[in-house]
Amino acid sequence: MDSKRWGRLAQECVGIPENLKFNDSEETYVEEIGDGNLNVVLRVYTHDGHSIIVKHSVPYIKCLGEGYPLGVERIDAEYKALVKFHQLSPGCVPQPYAFNKQHNAVFMEDLEGYQILRESLMNGQFDMKVAENLGHSLAIVHRETHIGKIGEEAIEKLYQHLDNSAMVNLTAEYVFTRPFSRADETNKCSPEVSKQLKLVYGDEQVLSTASEMRQIFTEKRECLIHGDLHAGSVMVKGTDTRMFDIEFCTVGPAAFDLGVVVANFIFNYHRHMSIEEDNDSHRVFAHKMVDACKLFVNTYLEHMTERSGDREDYVNNLLSETAGFAGCEIIRRSIGAAHYPYLEGLPLAEVDCLGAGIRLLQARHRIQDVDRLLVIALMLV
């Protein structure tokens, strides 16, 4: 990769702090980092520790290959969303510095020294303050851009400003449609999960609820959402918590962000419950995931004070939608195109997760609080 090219672009971009710009006399280096499904992420740096992150969009879905084209304009929407997130809740995302439209690249703060939350969860390491911080930051962004606060006209302007319909359509396809179509060629799953597919494709209630959730996702313009807030899109350093990878941003239902986060806690509950080595320690961590999920949701509700209509009705519907979105996320990560690494080599946990997703879709209209959601998803007694 051409390190001087990216260093030169960083030098030329307006908005990058002077102390982070590369000069012509500096020898620059570049390394590809991250394992995202869509984009190329580079660290451009010098030996003295001077570094910056460049995120560059390619014209196809990286994890599927060039046969699956995707518009590069998504990086423009991501930059706009990063700026908005940073303005509303400073420090909740890497600081965005500049956008280069010609090269489809965003230049942003380097979070070197931070760890991807997914990795710490897999290793059984988690500070409960992270759940609290994530719930608080997400609530601020949702609250300050909520239709109940800024009105329908401003919501529509924000939606048009982001102009991220290609990514919205991608989510609609790969979260709500393709995984629920038995014949779709992008779907994949383990042999153990394959034996359970009849529980998805043979259940009309599961299929109709997935279709209902797709409609809510594509039609409900409620507030600015991250759009893909799994634990691989969160970085932590101590308790400092940053959201990133906002390329799926849109104006949509608040419950979608909540549902994806909740799904990650459910995945990690089943992961740690199924590990036999040092089982007692893993079981303790699994139950910590239950408490973390409750803390995340309750912190969010404490700070998410905007609403449409009666507060109690709004919260009840929000948690019902959260259950539906969590169920779709769990199922699509179990049998769809893009899986999490949480459950690799743990076939019983994979089957348990699929069951949790199915139960959430079956019961979504009966779920109106996080406690009931977790009882149904995890079959807690």
C-alpha positions in Angstrom: 0.0 0.0 0.0 1.2 3.5 -0.8 1.9 5.1 2.6 3.2 8.3 1.1 -0.1 8.7 -0.9 -2.2 8.5 2.2 0.2 10.6 4.2 0.1 13.3 1.5 -3.7 13.2 1.5 -3.7 13.6 5.2 -1.3 16.6 4.9 -3.6 18.3 2.3 -7.0 17.7 4.1 -8.6 20.7 5.7 -9.7 19.9 9.2 -6.8 17.7 10.4 -5.1 19.2 13.4 -1.6 20.6 12.5 0.1 18.4 15.1 -1.3 15.3 13.3 -0.3 16.3 9.7 2.5 14.6 8.0 5.3 16.7 6.4 7.3 15.9 3.3 10.4 15.0 5.3 8.7 12.4 7.5 8.9 8.7 6.5 5.4 7.4 6.7 4.2 3.8 7.0 0.8 2.2 6.5 -0.8 -1.0 7.8 -4.3 -2.4 7.3 -6.2 -2.9 10.5 -9.6 -4.2 11.4 -11.7 -7.1 10.0 -14.8 -5.2 8.7 -17.1 -6.7 6.1 -17.2 -3.6 3.9 -14.3 -1.2 4.0 -10.5 -0.9 4.1 -9.2 0.7 7.3 -5.6 1.9 7.4 -3.3 3.3 10.1 -0.8 5.8 8.6 2.0 6.5 11.0 5.6 7.5 11.7 8.0 5.8 14.0 7.7 8.6 16.6 4.1 7.6 17.2 2.4 10.2 15.0 -0.6 8.4 13.5 -4.0 8.8 12.0 -6.8 6.4 10.8 -8.0 6.4 7.2 -11.2 4.6 6.3 -11.5 3.9 2.6 -14.6 2.5 0.9 -14.4 0.0 -2.0 -17.1 -0.4 -4.6 -18.3 -3.8 -3.4 -19.1 -5.8 -0.2 -15.6 -6.8 0.9 -16.6 -10.0 2.7 -18.5 -11.3 -0.3 -16.2 -10.1 -3.1 -16.4 -8.0 -6.3 -19.5 -9.9 -7.5 -21.5 -8.0 -4.9 -21.2 -4.3 -5.9 -21.9 -1.5 -3.4 -21.8 2.3 -3.9 -18.8 4.1 -2.4 -21.0 7.1 -1.3 -21.6 5.3 2.0 -18.4 6.8 3.3 -19.8 10.3 2.9 -22.8 9.4 5.0 -20.5 7.8 7.7 -18.5 11.0 7.9 -21.6 13.1 8.3 -22.9 10.8 11.1 -19.5 10.8 12.9 -19.6 14.6 12.9 -23.2 14.5 14.3 -22.4 11.9 17.0 -19.3 13.8 18.0 -21.2 17.1 18.2 -24.1 15.7 20.3 -22.0 13.4 22.6 -18.3 14.5 22.5 -16.0 11.5 22.9 -18.6 8.8 22.0 -16.9 8.2 18.7 -13.4 8.7 17.3 -13.0 12.4 16.5 -13.6 12.9 12.7 -11.0 15.1 11.1 -11.7 15.3 7.4 -13.4 13.7 4.4 -11.9 13.3 0.9 -14.6 12.6 -1.6 -12.2 12.0 -4.5 -10.6 9.1 -2.7 -13.7 8.0 -0.7 -11.8 8.3 2.5 -12.5 9.5 6.1 -9.6 10.7 8.2 -10.2 10.3 12.0 -8.6 9.9 15.4 -6.5 6.9 16.0 -7.8 4.9 19.0 -4.6 2.9 19.3 -4.5 1.3 22.8 -8.2 0.7 22.7 -9.6 -2.8 22.5 -12.6 -3.9 20.4 -15.4 -4.7 22.9 -16.1 -8.0 21.1 -12.6 -9.3 21.9 -12.9 -8.5 25.6 -16.4 -10.1 25.8 -15.1 -13.3 24.2 -12.2 -13.3 26.7 -14.5 -12.9 29.7 -13.4 -9.3 30.5 -16.0 -6.6 30.9 -16.4 -3.5 33.1 -20.1 -2.8 33.9 -19.3 1.0 33.4 -19.0 0.3 29.7 -22.6 -0.9 29.5 -23.6 2.3 31.4 -21.5 4.6 29.2 -22.8 3.0 26.0 -26.4 3.3 27.1 -25.9 6.9 28.0 -24.1 8.0 24.8 -26.6 6.2 22.6 -29.5 7.8 24.5 -28.1 11.3 24.0 -27.7 10.9 20.2 -31.2 9.4 19.9 -32.8 12.0 22.2 -31.2 15.0 20.5 -32.3 13.9 17.0 -35.6 12.4 18.0 -38.7 13.3 16.0 -40.4 14.2 19.3 -37.8 16.9 19.9 -36.9 18.3 16.4 -40.1 17.6 14.5 -41.0 15.8 11.2 -39.5 18.5 8.9 -36.1 18.3 10.6 -36.2 14.5 10.7 -36.7 14.4 6.9 -33.9 16.9 6.3 -31.6 14.8 8.4 -32.6 11.7 6.5 -31.9 13.4 3.2 -28.7 14.9 4.5 -27.3 11.4 5.2 -28.6 10.0 2.0 -27.6 6.4 2.9 -30.4 4.5 1.2 -27.9 1.9 -0.3 -26.8 0.8 3.2 -30.4 0.9 4.5 -31.4 -1.5 1.6 -28.4 -3.7 2.4 -29.5 -4.0 6.0 -33.0 -4.7 5.0 -31.8 -7.5 2.7 -29.1 -9.1 4.9 -30.8 -8.8 8.3 -34.5 -9.2 7.5 -34.9 -10.9 4.2 -32.1 -13.2 3.0 -31.7 -15.1 6.3 -35.4 -15.9 6.3 -35.3 -17.3 2.7 -34.3 -20.9 2.7 -33.0 -20.8 -0.8 -30.8 -17.7 -0.5 -27.2 -18.5 -1.7 -25.5 -16.2 0.8 -26.8 -18.0 3.8 -24.5 -20.3 5.7 -24.5 -22.2 9.0 -23.0 -25.1 10.9 -24.3 -28.6 10.5 -25.7 -28.5 14.0 -27.7 -25.3 13.2 -28.7 -26.7 9.9 -30.7 -29.4 11.6 -32.7 -26.7 13.4 -33.6 -24.6 10.3 -37.1 -26.0 10.1 -37.8 -24.1 13.3 -37.2 -20.9 11.3 -38.6 -21.7 7.8 -41.5 -23.8 9.1 -42.8 -21.2 11.5 -45.1 -18.7 9.9 -45.1 -16.5 13.0 -41.3 -16.2 12.9 -41.3 -15.3 9.2 -44.1 -12.8 9.4 -42.5 -11.1 12.4 -39.2 -10.8 10.5 -41.1 -9.2 7.7 -42.9 -6.9 10.1 -39.5 -5.8 11.6 -38.2 -5.1 8.1 -41.1 -2.8 7.5 -40.5 -0.9 10.8 -36.8 -0.6 10.0 -37.3 0.8 6.5 -40.3 3.1 7.2 -40.0 4.4 10.8 -38.0 7.6 10.8 -37.6 8.3 14.5 -34.0 9.5 15.2 -30.4 9.2 14.0 -29.2 5.6 14.6 -25.8 3.9 14.4 -27.3 1.2 12.3 -24.9 -1.7 13.2 -24.1 -1.3 16.8 -22.6 -4.8 17.6 -19.7 -5.3 19.9 -17.3 -5.2 17.0 -18.4 -1.6 16.5 -17.4 -0.5 20.0 -13.9 0.2 21.3 -13.0 0.4 25.0 -10.0 1.6 27.0 -10.6 1.1 30.6 -14.2 2.4 30.9 -13.8 4.9 28.0 -16.3 3.7 25.4 -16.3 4.7 21.7 -18.7 3.7 19.0 -17.3 3.5 15.4 -18.0 1.9 12.0 -21.1 4.0 11.4 -21.4 3.3 7.7 -24.9 1.9 8.2 -26.2 5.1 9.8 -29.6 6.4 9.0 -32.7 8.0 10.5 -34.6 5.0 11.7 -36.2 3.3 14.7 -34.3 3.8 18.0 -35.1 0.1 18.9 -32.8 -1.2 16.1 -29.7 0.1 17.8 -30.9 -1.3 21.2 -31.8 -4.7 19.6 -28.4 -5.2 18.1 -26.6 -4.4 21.4 -29.0 -6.7 23.3 -28.3 -9.5 20.8 -24.6 -9.3 21.5 -25.2 -9.7 25.2 -27.3 -12.8 24.5 -24.6 -14.3 22.2 -22.1 -13.8 24.9 -24.3 -15.3 27.6 -24.6 -18.5 25.5 -21.0 -18.5 24.6 -19.8 -18.5 28.2 -22.5 -20.9 29.4 -21.3 -23.5 26.9 -17.5 -23.4 27.6 -16.7 -26.5 29.7 -13.2 -25.5 30.7 -13.2 -23.5 34.0 -17.0 -23.7 33.7 -17.8 -22.0 37.0 -15.9 -18.8 36.0 -17.6 -18.7 32.6 -21.0 -19.2 34.1 -20.4 -16.2 36.4 -19.5 -14.1 33.4 -22.5 -15.4 31.5 -24.8 -14.1 34.3 -22.8 -10.8 34.3 -24.0 -10.4 30.7 -27.6 -10.5 31.9 -26.9 -7.8 34.4 -24.9 -5.8 31.8 -27.8 -6.0 29.4 -30.3 -4.7 32.0 -27.9 -1.9 33.0 -27.4 -0.8 29.3 -31.2 -0.7 28.6 -32.1 1.0 31.9 -29.4 3.6 31.5 -30.6 4.3 28.0 -34.2 4.7 29.2 -33.1 7.0 32.0 -31.5 9.4 29.6 -33.8 8.9 26.5 -36.4 11.4 27.7 -37.9 12.3 24.3 -40.8 10.3 23.0 -43.8 10.2 20.7 -47.0 10.1 22.7 -47.6 8.7 26.2 -44.3 7.8 28.0 -45.4 4.3 29.2 -46.8 3.4 25.8 -43.7 4.6 24.1 -41.4 2.6 26.3 -43.5 -0.5 26.1 -43.5 -0.4 22.3 -39.7 0.5 22.2 -38.9 -2.7 24.2 -41.2 -4.8 22.0 -39.5 -3.5 18.9 -36.1 -4.1 20.6 -37.0 -7.7 21.1 -38.0 -8.1 17.5 -34.8 -6.5 16.2 -32.7 -8.6 18.6 -34.4 -11.7 17.4 -33.7 -10.9 13.8 -30.0 -10.0 14.5 -29.5 -13.3 16.4 -31.0 -15.4 13.6 -29.2 -13.6 10.8 -25.8 -14.0 12.6 -26.6 -17.7 13.0 -27.7 -18.6 9.5 -27.1 -15.5 7.3 -24.1 -14.2 5.4 -22.2 -12.5 8.2 -21.5 -14.3 11.4 -19.9 -13.3 14.7 -16.8 -15.2 15.9 -18.3 -15.7 19.4 -19.6 -19.2 18.7 -16.9 -20.7 16.6 -16.3 -24.3 17.7 -19.3 -24.1 20.1 -22.1 -25.9 18.2 -24.4 -26.2 21.2 -24.2 -22.5 21.9 -25.0 -21.8 18.2 -28.2 -23.9 18.6 -29.1 -22.1 21.9 -28.6 -18.7 20.2 -30.8 -19.7 17.3 -33.5 -20.8 19.7 -33.2 -17.4 21.6 -33.8 -15.5 18.3 -36.7 -17.7 17.4 -38.4 -17.2 20.8 -37.9 -13.4 20.6 -39.7 -13.2 17.3 -42.5 -15.5 18.5 -43.0 -13.5 21.6 -42.1 -10.0 20.5 -45.7 -8.6 21.0 -45.7 -9.9 24.6 -42.4 -8.3 25.5 -42.5 -4.8 27.0 -39.6 -4.7 29.4 -36.0 -5.9 29.4 -36.5 -8.4 32.2 -39.2 -10.3 30.3 -37.1 -10.1 27.1 -34.2 -11.8 28.8 -36.4 -14.4 30.5 -37.8 -15.4 27.1 -34.5 -15.2 25.2 -32.5 -17.1 27.8 -35.2 -19.3 29.3 -34.3 -18.0 32.8 -36.2 -19.2 35.8 
